[in-house]
């Protein structure tokens, strides 16, 4: 059986501002929004675009915590870059793990 809940609940645990959060794998709609955010990425707007992407990704968490621009602006640039990359890796984890017995998995 293909268990889609394993994809829906796929998350990565982070610690930020002294508390732990479970950041969920981005939805299809979120991936489309990320594409729009990164569409006109330049060296001049890199920090603003990274902040926008970080808000989109971090606000999709199991705890329903909504972070603000001000909060994420207080993070080091590398921290925001790292969390964006780690959330992107969730797709690889889901591809390898949750439905390893499914037909589509064996056909890859």
Secondary structure as GFF3:
##gff-version 3
##sequence-region A 1 108
A	DSSP	alpha_helix	5	8	.	.	.	ID=ss1
A	DSSP	beta_strand	11	16	.	.	.	ID=ss2
A	DSSP	beta_strand	19	24	.	.	.	ID=ss3
A	DSSP	alpha_helix	28	39	.	.	.	ID=ss4
A	DSSP	alpha_helix	46	58	.	.	.	ID=ss5
A	DSSP	alpha_helix	69	73	.	.	.	ID=ss6
A	DSSP	alpha_helix	77	96	.	.	.	ID=ss7
A	DSSP	alpha_helix	103	107	.	.	.	ID=ss8
###
